[in-house]
Protein backbone atom coordinates (compact mmCIF):
# COMPACT_ATOMS: atom_id res chain seq x y z
CA UNK A 1 0.00 0.00 0.00
CA UNK A 2 2.92 2.35 0.68
CA UNK A 3 4.03 2.19 -2.97
CA UNK A 4 0.73 3.49 -4.30
CA UNK A 5 1.36 7.27 -3.81
CA UNK A 6 4.71 6.91 -5.55
CA UNK A 7 3.08 5.19 -8.53
CA UNK A 8 0.46 7.91 -8.79
CA UNK A 9 3.09 10.62 -8.57
CA UNK A 10 5.19 8.98 -11.28
CA UNK A 11 2.18 8.66 -13.56
CA UNK A 12 1.32 12.34 -13.09
CA UNK A 13 4.89 13.35 -13.88
CA UNK A 14 4.95 11.27 -17.05
CA UNK A 15 1.64 12.78 -18.16
CA UNK A 16 2.97 16.27 -17.60
CA UNK A 17 6.12 15.56 -19.59
CA UNK A 18 4.05 14.09 -22.40
CA UNK A 19 2.24 17.40 -22.75
CA UNK A 20 5.44 19.44 -22.92
CA UNK A 21 7.04 20.45 -26.20
CA UNK A 22 10.84 20.41 -26.10
CA UNK A 23 12.28 23.12 -28.34
CA UNK A 24 15.75 22.79 -29.87
CA UNK A 25 18.40 25.35 -29.03
CA UNK A 26 18.49 27.98 -31.84
CA UNK A 27 21.48 27.72 -34.15
CA UNK A 28 23.45 30.65 -35.53
CA UNK A 29 21.55 30.21 -38.80
CA UNK A 30 18.23 30.40 -36.92
CA UNK A 31 19.30 33.60 -35.20
CA UNK A 32 20.41 35.14 -38.50
CA UNK A 33 17.12 34.20 -40.15
CA UNK A 34 15.16 35.78 -37.29
CA UNK A 35 17.22 38.94 -37.54
CA UNK A 36 16.46 39.14 -41.27
CA UNK A 37 12.71 38.62 -40.94
CA UNK A 38 10.83 40.93 -43.28
CA UNK A 39 9.99 44.11 -41.38
CA UNK A 40 8.62 46.79 -43.75
CA UNK A 41 8.13 49.39 -41.00
CA UNK A 42 11.78 49.15 -39.99
CA UNK A 43 12.87 49.21 -43.63
CA UNK A 44 11.03 52.48 -44.24
CA UNK A 45 12.28 54.03 -41.02
CA UNK A 46 15.86 53.21 -42.00
CA UNK A 47 15.69 55.05 -45.34
CA UNK A 48 13.19 57.85 -44.65
CA UNK A 49 15.58 60.63 -43.64
CA UNK A 50 18.61 59.39 -45.54
CA UNK A 51 16.99 58.60 -48.91
CA UNK A 52 13.24 59.25 -49.19
CA UNK A 53 13.13 62.93 -48.21
CA UNK A 54 16.27 63.90 -50.21
CA UNK A 55 14.89 62.07 -53.25
CA UNK A 56 11.51 63.78 -53.07
CA UNK A 57 13.10 67.17 -52.43
CA UNK A 58 15.26 66.80 -55.54
CA UNK A 59 12.67 65.16 -57.78
CA UNK A 60 9.55 67.17 -56.96
CA UNK A 61 8.38 70.09 -59.03
CA UNK A 62 5.73 72.70 -58.30
CA UNK A 63 2.38 70.94 -58.43
CA UNK A 64 0.93 73.21 -61.13
CA UNK A 65 3.87 72.51 -63.45
CA UNK A 66 3.93 68.78 -62.75
CA UNK A 67 0.20 68.40 -63.28
CA UNK A 68 0.18 70.44 -66.49
CA UNK A 69 2.94 68.32 -68.00
CA UNK A 70 1.29 65.11 -66.78
CA UNK A 71 -1.89 66.04 -68.63
CA UNK A 72 -0.08 66.82 -71.88
CA UNK A 73 2.65 64.14 -71.81
CA UNK A 74 2.43 61.58 -69.02
CA UNK A 75 5.71 59.87 -69.91
CA UNK A 76 7.68 63.12 -70.10
CA UNK A 77 6.27 64.08 -66.71
CA UNK A 78 7.12 60.64 -65.37
CA UNK A 79 10.70 60.82 -66.62
CA UNK A 80 11.16 64.24 -65.03
CA UNK A 81 9.09 64.04 -61.85
CA UNK A 82 8.41 60.34 -61.41
CA UNK A 83 9.97 56.90 -61.48
CA UNK A 84 11.12 55.90 -64.99
CA UNK A 85 11.92 52.41 -63.65
CA UNK A 86 8.32 51.70 -62.68
CA UNK A 87 6.63 48.48 -63.70
CA UNK A 88 5.34 48.77 -67.25
CA UNK A 89 1.67 48.28 -66.33
CA UNK A 90 1.76 50.63 -63.30
CA UNK A 91 0.33 54.17 -63.52
CA UNK A 92 2.71 57.09 -63.39
CA UNK A 93 3.28 58.56 -59.96
CA UNK A 94 4.70 62.06 -59.61
CA UNK A 95 6.66 63.85 -56.92
CA UNK A 96 5.36 67.35 -56.28
CA UNK A 97 5.49 70.21 -53.84
CA UNK A 98 2.47 72.41 -53.27
CA UNK A 99 1.70 75.53 -51.33
CA UNK A 100 -1.66 77.22 -51.09
CA UNK A 101 -4.81 77.86 -49.10
CA UNK A 102 -7.01 75.16 -47.62
CA UNK A 103 -10.50 75.63 -49.06
CA UNK A 104 -12.10 72.49 -47.59
CA UNK A 105 -11.20 69.85 -45.05
CA UNK A 106 -12.36 66.48 -43.83
CA UNK A 107 -11.28 65.48 -40.34
CA UNK A 108 -14.36 63.49 -39.34
CA UNK A 109 -13.30 60.22 -40.94
CA UNK A 110 -10.07 58.29 -40.50
CA UNK A 111 -9.26 59.08 -44.12
CA UNK A 112 -8.74 62.75 -43.32
CA UNK A 113 -7.90 65.21 -46.08
CA UNK A 114 -7.52 68.85 -47.03
CA UNK A 115 -8.39 70.44 -50.38
CA UNK A 116 -5.80 73.01 -51.40
CA UNK A 117 -6.01 75.91 -53.84
CA UNK A 118 -2.52 76.41 -55.28
CA UNK A 119 -3.24 78.95 -58.03
CA UNK A 120 -5.27 81.46 -56.01
CA UNK A 121 -8.57 81.14 -57.86
CA UNK A 122 -10.44 79.97 -54.77
CA UNK A 123 -10.99 76.45 -56.12
CA UNK A 124 -9.26 73.29 -54.95
CA UNK A 125 -6.50 71.98 -57.22
CA UNK A 126 -5.49 68.95 -55.18
CA UNK A 127 -6.52 66.91 -52.19
CA UNK A 128 -3.85 65.99 -49.66
CA UNK A 129 -4.25 63.08 -47.29
CA UNK A 130 -3.71 63.89 -43.62
CA UNK A 131 -4.63 60.50 -42.15
CA UNK A 132 -4.55 58.61 -40.05
CA UNK A 133 -5.76 56.21 -42.75
CA UNK A 134 -3.97 56.81 -46.06
CA UNK A 135 -4.92 55.32 -49.39
CA UNK A 136 -2.63 54.12 -52.14
CA UNK A 137 1.10 53.54 -52.39
CA UNK A 138 2.24 56.76 -54.08
CA UNK A 139 5.20 57.33 -51.77
CA UNK A 140 6.59 53.88 -52.51
CA UNK A 141 5.85 53.98 -56.22
CA UNK A 142 7.56 57.30 -56.94
CA UNK A 143 10.95 56.09 -55.65
CA UNK A 144 13.27 54.91 -58.40
CA UNK A 145 15.44 52.97 -55.93
CA UNK A 146 12.58 50.62 -54.93
CA UNK A 147 12.50 47.51 -57.11
CA UNK A 148 9.58 45.06 -57.01
CA UNK A 149 11.89 42.19 -57.98
CA UNK A 150 13.79 42.56 -54.71
CA UNK A 151 10.71 41.42 -52.77
CA UNK A 152 9.67 37.83 -52.20
CA UNK A 153 6.11 38.32 -53.37
CA UNK A 154 3.33 40.80 -54.07
CA UNK A 155 2.13 40.67 -50.47
CA UNK A 156 5.48 41.83 -49.10
CA UNK A 157 5.60 44.58 -51.71
CA UNK A 158 2.12 45.75 -50.73
CA UNK A 159 3.02 45.76 -47.04
CA UNK A 160 6.11 47.80 -47.87
CA UNK A 161 3.93 50.37 -49.64
CA UNK A 162 1.59 50.56 -46.66
CA UNK A 163 4.57 51.06 -44.35
CA UNK A 164 5.39 54.37 -46.06
CA UNK A 165 1.90 55.64 -45.26
CA UNK A 166 2.13 54.42 -41.68
CA UNK A 167 5.46 56.12 -41.16
CA UNK A 168 4.35 59.40 -42.77
CA UNK A 169 1.32 59.49 -40.50
CA UNK A 170 3.32 58.75 -37.37
CA UNK A 171 6.19 61.11 -38.12
CA UNK A 172 4.40 63.99 -39.88
CA UNK A 173 0.64 63.93 -40.34
CA UNK A 174 -0.42 62.98 -36.82
CA UNK A 175 1.23 66.17 -35.58
CA UNK A 176 -0.84 68.48 -37.80
CA UNK A 177 -3.72 70.51 -36.33
CA UNK A 178 -7.22 69.15 -36.93
CA UNK A 179 -9.43 72.10 -35.98
CA UNK A 180 -10.44 75.17 -38.05
CA UNK A 181 -8.32 74.23 -41.05
CA UNK A 182 -10.29 76.09 -43.75
CA UNK A 183 -8.55 79.34 -44.68
CA UNK A 184 -5.16 78.28 -43.39
CA UNK A 185 -2.15 77.81 -45.62
CA UNK A 186 -0.64 74.42 -46.36
CA UNK A 187 2.85 73.54 -47.53
CA UNK A 188 3.31 70.00 -48.83
CA UNK A 189 5.91 67.67 -50.31
CA UNK A 190 4.83 64.27 -51.49
CA UNK A 191 3.65 62.10 -54.35
CA UNK A 192 0.41 61.63 -56.26
CA UNK A 193 -1.26 59.69 -59.04
CA UNK A 194 -3.20 61.80 -61.58
CA UNK A 195 -6.92 61.91 -60.97
CA UNK A 196 -9.55 60.40 -63.20
CA UNK A 197 -12.68 62.23 -64.25
CA UNK A 198 -13.67 65.10 -61.98
CA UNK A 199 -11.75 63.80 -58.96
CA UNK A 200 -8.99 65.88 -57.45
CA UNK A 201 -5.43 64.55 -57.62
CA UNK A 202 -4.75 62.79 -54.31
CA UNK A 203 -1.37 63.69 -52.84
CA UNK A 204 0.24 61.67 -50.06
CA UNK A 205 2.59 63.97 -48.13
CA UNK A 206 5.99 63.02 -46.79
CA UNK A 207 6.34 66.53 -45.37
CA UNK A 208 3.50 68.87 -44.42
CA UNK A 209 3.02 72.17 -42.64
CA UNK A 210 -0.23 73.99 -41.87
CA UNK A 211 -0.11 77.67 -41.07
CA UNK A 212 -1.90 79.45 -38.22
CA UNK A 213 -5.58 80.28 -38.41
CA UNK A 214 -6.24 83.56 -40.27
C-alpha angles and dihedrals in degrees: 000000000000092000094059098083090050091052091050092048092050092049091051091050093050091049091051092050090048089059094050123095113217111213122206120241108263114254125220088259090054091051092049091049091051091050090052096049111139108268111170095180091056091044092056093044090053095056103030100093097026100046117000100056095041090049094050092044091054098039102042123096130191107290095237092055095043093048094046092053092044090057094049100036116006095185094049089050090047093051091050104035104015145046112293089187093062121131110278095242095045121102119249115267120199134205112224143165121214136186126182149101125308107238098174137010140192116202098146097084129053088247092069120182146170127216111220131201107210101171099049099243093119094248126108116256099180142009118227122201115232099175151160083195112041126191128218134010101262095135092055096041097052093058113098092199093062112091122190091209091065090067126083095231146341092273093059090047091052092049089051090054091050090050091064090057092046092051094046090052094048097044102035121002100048088061095057121104116259103194130082095357099155111101095021123115123250129202116194142179119186148093136284144181115229114261125247123227115338095338120119118245107264113225122195108206126220089181126025139171128183119199127226122282112276 
